[in-house]
Amino acid sequence: MNYLQIEKNIVGHPTGFIARKKSPLGAYPKISFLAEYDALPNLGHACGHNIIGSISLAGAIALGETLKNTSGEIIVFGCPAEEGGENGSAKGSFVRENLFKDIDVAMIIHPGTENLTTGKSLAVNPLDFEFFGTPAHASGCPEKGKNALDALLHFFNGIATLRQHLTPDIKIHGIITHGGDAPNIIPSYTKARFYIRAATKEGCDEVTEKVVAIAKGAATMTGCKEKVSSFQNRVDNVIPTPIFDDFYVDVNHKLRHNATRMYGVYDGTKLVAMAMTVAESNNGAVLGAVSCHPDYRKHGYGSTVVKYISNRLIAENKTVYLHRAKNANQSFYNNLGFEQCGSWQEYYFER
């Protein structure tokens, strides 16, 4: 199977999709890519989501080529509406509906001016605030009205007062989407749209409670009623995975500086053995990753790939060192000409 199977219209998102490619050798691991492709209103692709979508799809297609030799499944989640809109933030819907339940890894890359590891992002609660009053003629009988615009303005002023008592990570920003219909009519209906952000989900929930309380107070002050509702999915803060980032940095650095290489042995189109250097310099290399498919062991495939990579390194005048666990496959490597020259010890430190 050389193509992705595509499912469309995902959990209420007409332009959402899930594309899969499965290995005939087994179901796991399940590696996923998150594809975004949303644009900004009246501006277009100013945030790079078009690039995110292209990179995720290209990564899935490239990695999918390995499934003929190994078990697993490659999945692309098409995530629309990341800039808002109706039922905005598809990933929120996907999480709510447990679509990531069996996923081992989910990856996304965002374009920028620097090459960075996973950054933190704020949790956000997207809310609409509506106020309902009583209309009246603003000149003829204003005393009969209850001004929903006054309630909305008090709400904004209350948030401005709250900001003095917030930690720097908290951001509250909003706009008035409806402020009334005519200047000679006491506004009976007003509406504002807000994003409430904080470094953590818990912090976002805490400040949201305070903002909602301000809305209730503004309504009470003016004799109006208030309504608070979500206009799209809330999004929790990103929690980076340091181990994954460290691995990415290590491999990326070695590949860019020619400090690692790997070779494989195939049986037809099936990869059955491989070897990889974990470090290289001008005059030496450390061989630290050798593997062979269980069904092909004791048939010379492991020896072949180790001999091949070792001979390539020796031809470059590099001394070949082997990094292995104590007594692991000792006779295998002795037969290939390796001799013990020292030992090592691992130490682990808490961050």
C-alpha positions in Angstrom: 0.0 0.0 0.0 1.8 3.2 -1.2 -0.9 5.8 -0.4 -2.7 7.3 2.6 -6.3 6.3 3.4 -8.2 9.5 4.0 -11.3 10.1 6.2 -13.0 13.5 5.9 -15.4 15.6 7.9 -14.0 14.9 11.3 -16.1 15.4 14.5 -18.0 18.5 13.3 -15.1 20.0 11.2 -16.1 19.7 7.5 -12.6 20.5 6.3 -10.9 18.3 8.9 -9.4 15.0 7.9 -7.4 12.0 9.1 -5.0 10.2 6.7 -3.5 6.9 7.6 -0.9 4.5 6.3 -0.5 1.1 8.0 2.3 -1.4 8.0 1.5 -5.1 7.3 4.0 -6.0 9.9 2.2 -4.7 13.0 0.1 -1.8 14.4 2.6 0.0 16.6 4.1 2.5 17.1 1.5 5.0 15.9 3.3 8.2 14.7 1.2 11.2 13.9 1.7 14.6 12.2 -0.5 17.6 12.9 -1.3 19.5 9.7 -2.7 23.1 10.0 -3.8 25.2 7.1 -5.8 28.1 8.5 -5.5 31.7 7.5 -6.2 35.0 9.2 -9.4 37.0 8.3 -8.7 39.7 5.8 -5.0 39.0 5.9 -4.4 35.5 4.6 -1.5 33.2 5.4 0.6 35.4 7.7 1.2 32.9 10.4 2.7 30.0 8.4 -0.1 27.5 8.7 0.1 26.7 5.0 3.8 25.7 5.5 2.8 23.6 8.6 0.3 21.6 6.5 2.8 21.0 3.7 5.7 20.0 6.0 3.4 17.6 8.0 2.1 15.9 4.9 5.6 15.6 3.4 7.0 14.2 6.6 4.2 11.6 6.7 4.7 10.5 3.1 8.5 10.2 3.7 8.2 8.3 6.9 5.4 6.1 5.4 8.0 4.7 3.0 9.6 2.8 5.9 6.5 0.9 6.8 7.3 -1.8 4.3 10.3 -2.7 6.5 8.9 -2.1 10.0 5.7 -2.2 12.0 3.7 0.9 12.8 1.2 3.3 11.4 1.6 6.9 10.1 -1.3 9.3 10.7 -1.9 12.9 9.6 -4.5 14.9 11.5 -5.9 17.7 9.4 -6.6 20.4 12.0 -8.6 23.4 10.6 -9.7 26.6 12.2 -6.6 27.1 14.4 -7.1 30.8 14.0 -10.7 30.7 15.2 -13.9 30.7 13.3 -16.9 28.4 13.7 -16.1 25.5 16.0 -12.5 26.8 16.0 -9.4 24.9 17.1 -10.0 21.4 15.7 -7.4 19.9 18.0 -9.6 20.7 20.9 -12.4 18.7 19.3 -10.0 15.8 18.5 -8.9 15.7 22.1 -12.4 15.8 23.4 -13.4 12.9 21.2 -10.4 10.8 22.2 -8.9 10.7 18.6 -5.4 10.8 20.1 -6.0 8.0 22.5 -3.8 5.4 21.0 -1.2 7.8 19.4 2.4 7.3 20.6 3.8 10.5 19.1 2.2 13.7 17.7 4.5 16.1 15.9 4.2 19.6 14.4 6.7 22.1 13.2 6.1 25.8 13.0 8.0 28.1 10.6 10.1 30.8 12.1 13.4 32.7 11.8 15.3 30.4 14.2 15.7 26.6 14.6 14.3 25.9 18.1 12.9 23.0 20.1 9.4 22.8 21.5 8.3 26.1 23.0 5.7 26.7 25.6 2.4 28.2 24.7 -0.4 29.7 26.7 -3.7 28.1 27.6 -6.6 30.1 26.1 -10.3 30.3 26.9 -12.2 32.0 24.1 -15.5 33.5 25.4 -18.4 35.7 24.3 -19.9 38.1 26.8 -23.4 39.3 26.1 -25.5 41.8 28.0 -29.3 42.2 27.8 -31.1 45.4 28.8 -34.3 47.3 28.0 -34.6 49.6 24.9 -36.0 53.1 25.3 -35.8 56.4 23.4 -32.5 58.0 24.5 -34.1 61.5 24.5 -37.8 61.0 25.1 -37.8 58.4 27.9 -34.3 57.3 28.9 -35.5 56.5 32.4 -37.4 53.5 31.0 -34.3 51.9 29.6 -31.6 49.6 31.0 -28.4 50.3 29.1 -26.6 47.2 27.9 -23.8 49.3 26.5 -23.2 50.8 30.0 -22.9 47.2 31.3 -20.4 46.4 28.6 -18.3 49.5 29.3 -18.3 48.7 33.0 -17.2 45.2 32.1 -14.2 46.5 30.1 -13.3 48.9 32.9 -13.5 46.2 35.5 -11.1 44.0 33.4 -8.7 47.0 33.2 -8.8 47.3 37.0 -8.2 43.6 37.4 -5.0 43.7 35.2 -3.0 45.4 38.0 -3.4 42.3 40.1 -2.4 39.6 37.5 0.8 37.8 36.9 2.8 38.7 33.7 1.8 35.5 31.9 -1.9 36.3 32.0 -3.3 38.1 28.9 -6.9 39.3 28.6 -7.8 40.9 25.3 -11.2 41.5 23.6 -13.3 43.5 21.2 -16.8 44.9 21.1 -18.7 43.0 18.3 -22.0 44.7 18.9 -22.4 48.0 20.8 -25.9 49.1 19.9 -28.1 50.0 16.9 -28.5 53.8 16.9 -27.4 56.7 19.2 -31.0 57.7 20.0 -31.9 54.2 21.3 -30.8 52.9 24.7 -28.9 49.7 23.7 -30.8 46.6 24.8 -28.1 44.2 23.5 -24.3 44.3 23.4 -21.7 41.7 22.9 -17.9 41.4 23.3 -15.5 38.6 22.3 -12.5 37.8 24.5 -9.5 35.6 24.6 -8.3 34.9 28.2 -4.8 33.4 28.3 -2.5 32.1 31.0 0.7 29.9 31.3 -1.3 26.9 32.6 -4.8 25.5 32.3 -5.3 26.0 36.0 -4.3 29.6 35.9 -6.5 30.2 32.9 -9.5 28.8 34.8 -8.8 30.9 37.8 -8.6 34.2 36.0 -11.7 33.2 33.9 -13.7 33.0 37.1 -12.7 36.5 38.0 -13.6 37.9 34.5 -17.0 36.2 34.7 -17.6 37.7 38.1 -16.8 41.1 36.7 -19.4 40.5 34.0 -22.0 39.6 36.6 -21.1 42.7 38.6 -21.4 45.0 35.5 -24.8 43.5 34.8 -26.0 44.0 38.4 -24.8 47.7 38.3 -26.9 48.5 35.3 -30.0 46.3 35.9 -29.1 44.1 32.9 -28.6 40.4 32.5 -25.4 38.7 31.2 -24.6 35.6 29.3 -21.2 34.0 28.9 -20.5 31.3 26.3 -17.6 29.7 24.5 -17.3 30.6 20.8 -14.8 27.9 20.0 -12.8 25.2 21.7 -10.6 26.1 24.6 -7.0 25.1 24.2 -4.7 24.0 27.0 -1.1 25.0 27.3 1.6 23.0 25.5 3.7 20.7 27.8 7.1 20.2 26.1 8.7 16.7 26.1 12.4 17.3 27.0 13.5 13.8 26.1 12.1 14.1 22.6 13.6 17.6 22.2 17.0 16.4 23.4 16.9 13.5 20.9 16.0 15.9 18.1 18.8 18.3 18.9 21.3 15.5 19.1 20.4 13.9 15.8 19.9 17.2 14.0 23.3 18.4 15.1 25.1 15.2 14.2 23.4 15.1 10.7 24.3 18.8 10.0 27.9 18.4 11.0 28.4 14.9 9.5 28.9 13.4 13.0 26.7 10.4 12.4 25.8 8.0 9.6 23.9 4.8 9.2 23.8 1.9 6.8 21.4 -1.0 6.3 21.2 -4.4 4.7 18.1 -5.4 2.8 16.6 -8.7 1.8 14.9 -7.6 -1.3 13.0 -4.5 -0.2 12.9 -5.4 3.5 15.4 -3.8 5.8 16.8 -6.6 8.0 19.9 -5.1 9.7 21.4 -1.7 10.3 24.3 0.0 12.1 24.8 3.6 13.1 27.6 5.7 14.5 26.6 7.8 17.5 29.6 10.2 17.2 32.3 10.9 14.7 35.4 13.1 14.6 38.2 13.6 12.1 40.1 10.6 13.4 37.6 8.4 15.1 34.0 7.1 15.2 31.9 5.4 17.8 29.6 2.6 16.7 26.7 2.5 19.1 23.6 1.2 17.4 23.5 -2.2 15.7 20.3 -4.1 15.2 19.0 -7.1 13.2 15.5 -8.3 12.6 14.8 -11.3 14.9 13.9 -13.5 11.9 17.3 -12.8 10.2 19.6 -13.3 13.1 22.5 -15.9 12.9 22.4 -15.6 9.1 25.3 -13.1 8.7 23.3 -9.9 8.2 24.5 -8.2 11.4 28.1 -9.1 10.6 27.7 -7.8 7.1 26.5 -4.3 8.1 29.1 -4.0 10.9 31.9 -4.9 8.6 30.6 -2.5 5.9 30.4 0.5 8.1 33.7 -0.3 9.9 35.5 -0.7 6.6 34.1 2.6 5.3 35.3 4.4 8.5 38.7 2.7 8.4 39.1 3.8 4.7 38.7 7.4 6.0 41.6 6.8 8.5 39.3 6.7 11.4 39.7 4.4 14.5 36.4 2.6 15.1 35.2 2.3 18.7 32.3 0.2 19.8 29.8 1.4 22.5 28.0 -1.5 24.0 26.6 -2.8 27.3 29.0 -4.9 29.4 29.3 -8.5 28.1 26.5 -7.8 25.5 27.2 -9.8 22.3 30.9 -10.0 23.2 31.7 -13.0 21.1 29.9 -11.5 18.1 32.1 -8.4 18.2 35.3 -10.4 19.1 34.8 -12.4 15.9 34.7 -9.2 13.9 38.1 -8.0 15.3 37.0 -5.7 18.1 39.1 -5.7 21.3 38.2 -4.3 24.7 40.0 -1.0 25.4 38.1 0.4 28.4 34.8 0.7 30.1 32.2 3.4 30.8 29.7 4.2 33.5 26.4 6.1 33.1 25.4 8.8 35.6 21.9 10.3 35.8 21.2 13.7 37.2 17.9 15.2 38.0 17.1 18.4 36.1 
